[in-house]
Amino acid sequence: MKKHKVGLGFDVHCFSKAKKDLVLGGVVIPALFSLKAVSDGDVILHAVSDALCGAAGLGDIGDYFSPQDKKSIGLDSKKIVKFILGKVNKKFKISNIDITIITEKPKLVSYKKKIVESLKEILSVSAVNLKIKSKEGLDILGSKNAISCIAAVLLTAL
């Protein structure tokens, strides 16, 4: 019988007016704002990376990409997830990933399919589910000041 491991990841970033791309799931989304972060701020890839770390018992992405390290400044989050996958894929196969992005803006429904396809390609996995939720105007996320993401990953031992 194959052994399964579950991991949960979370990330949140506030909006910024800095002139840089808004990147979600490896997809550039047209917006009048970006996300305040050391790296490119891709909350989806950060949450997925932490979920992978959790399932594989690898700590969290901050253990490998410290916010204090100058090499992390502006880092493409695809590099983060590829690094983590390099460690995970030695012992596990991704069975599926379930993601919930929580934001009031921008409206992401028209980008959902593109984000899912991007994630499938980046992660080399076919079972990716993405949900887009709002906070109905409640708290910092609902007041349109931030984006957050929760990801769950199921790994199967090789």
C-alpha positions in Angstrom: 0.0 0.0 0.0 1.3 3.4 -1.0 1.9 6.0 1.8 0.1 9.3 1.4 1.1 12.7 2.9 -1.0 15.9 3.1 0.3 19.4 3.2 -1.4 22.7 3.7 0.1 26.1 2.6 -1.0 29.7 3.1 0.2 33.0 1.8 -1.0 36.6 1.9 0.4 39.8 0.4 -0.9 43.4 0.5 -1.4 45.4 -2.6 1.3 47.8 -3.8 1.3 50.7 -6.3 4.9 49.7 -7.3 5.3 49.3 -11.1 5.7 45.6 -11.3 3.6 42.8 -12.6 0.8 41.1 -10.7 1.6 37.4 -11.0 -0.7 34.6 -9.9 0.0 31.0 -10.6 2.7 32.0 -13.0 0.3 34.1 -15.0 0.7 37.9 -15.4 -2.6 39.5 -14.6 -3.3 43.0 -15.9 -3.9 45.3 -12.9 -3.3 48.8 -11.7 -1.3 47.4 -8.7 1.1 44.6 -7.8 1.8 42.8 -4.5 4.1 43.9 -1.8 6.7 41.1 -1.5 10.4 40.4 -1.5 9.9 38.0 -4.5 7.3 38.5 -7.3 4.6 37.9 -4.7 2.8 35.0 -6.4 0.6 34.0 -3.5 -0.6 30.9 -5.4 2.9 29.5 -6.0 4.0 30.4 -2.5 1.0 28.6 -0.9 1.6 25.6 -3.1 5.3 25.6 -2.3 4.5 25.6 1.4 1.9 22.9 1.0 4.5 20.8 -0.8 7.0 21.5 2.0 4.5 20.5 4.7 3.5 17.3 3.0 7.1 16.2 2.5 8.3 17.3 5.9 10.6 20.0 4.5 9.7 23.0 6.7 8.6 26.0 4.8 9.8 28.1 1.9 11.4 30.7 4.2 13.9 28.0 5.3 15.2 28.0 1.7 14.4 31.5 0.5 14.9 34.0 3.4 13.3 37.4 3.0 16.6 38.8 4.3 18.6 37.2 1.5 19.2 39.7 -1.3 19.0 36.9 -3.8 15.3 36.6 -2.9 14.5 40.2 -4.1 12.3 40.1 -7.1 12.7 36.3 -7.4 10.4 34.6 -9.9 8.2 32.3 -7.7 8.5 29.6 -10.4 12.1 29.2 -9.3 10.9 28.7 -5.7 8.4 26.0 -6.6 10.9 24.3 -9.0 13.5 24.1 -6.2 11.0 22.6 -3.7 9.8 20.2 -6.4 13.4 19.0 -6.8 13.4 18.0 -3.2 9.8 16.6 -3.1 10.1 14.5 -6.3 12.9 12.4 -4.9 10.5 10.6 -2.6 7.0 11.6 -3.7 4.6 12.1 -6.6 2.0 14.8 -6.5 -1.5 13.1 -6.5 -3.5 16.3 -6.5 -3.5 20.0 -5.5 -6.5 22.0 -4.4 -6.2 25.8 -4.2 -8.4 28.6 -3.0 -7.5 32.2 -3.8 -9.2 34.8 -1.7 -9.5 38.3 -3.1 -12.0 41.0 -4.0 -9.9 42.4 -6.8 -8.9 41.9 -9.5 -11.8 39.7 -10.8 -10.0 36.5 -11.8 -12.8 34.4 -13.3 -11.6 35.0 -16.8 -8.1 34.0 -15.9 -9.0 30.8 -14.0 -8.5 28.4 -16.9 -5.2 30.0 -17.8 -3.9 29.9 -14.2 -4.9 26.2 -13.9 -3.0 25.4 -17.2 0.0 27.3 -16.0 0.0 25.4 -12.7 -0.3 22.1 -14.4 2.7 22.9 -16.6 4.9 24.4 -13.8 4.1 21.5 -11.4 4.0 18.7 -14.0 0.7 17.5 -12.6 -2.7 17.0 -14.1 -4.9 17.2 -11.0 -5.1 20.9 -10.1 -8.3 22.5 -8.8 -8.6 26.2 -8.4 -11.4 28.1 -6.5 -11.8 31.9 -6.4 -13.5 33.3 -3.4 -14.3 36.8 -2.0 -14.5 37.8 1.6 -17.8 39.7 0.9 -16.2 43.0 1.9 -15.0 41.8 5.4 -11.6 42.5 7.0 -8.4 43.5 5.2 -8.9 41.0 2.4 -12.4 42.0 1.8 -11.6 45.7 2.0 -9.5 45.2 -1.2 -6.1 45.6 0.4 -4.7 42.1 -0.1 -4.8 38.7 -1.7 -4.4 35.4 0.1 -4.2 31.8 -1.0 -4.7 28.4 0.7 -3.4 25.3 -1.0 -3.7 21.6 -0.1 -1.4 19.0 -1.6 -1.7 15.2 -1.5 1.6 13.4 -2.1 2.0 9.7 -2.7 5.3 8.0 -1.8 7.3 6.5 -4.7 
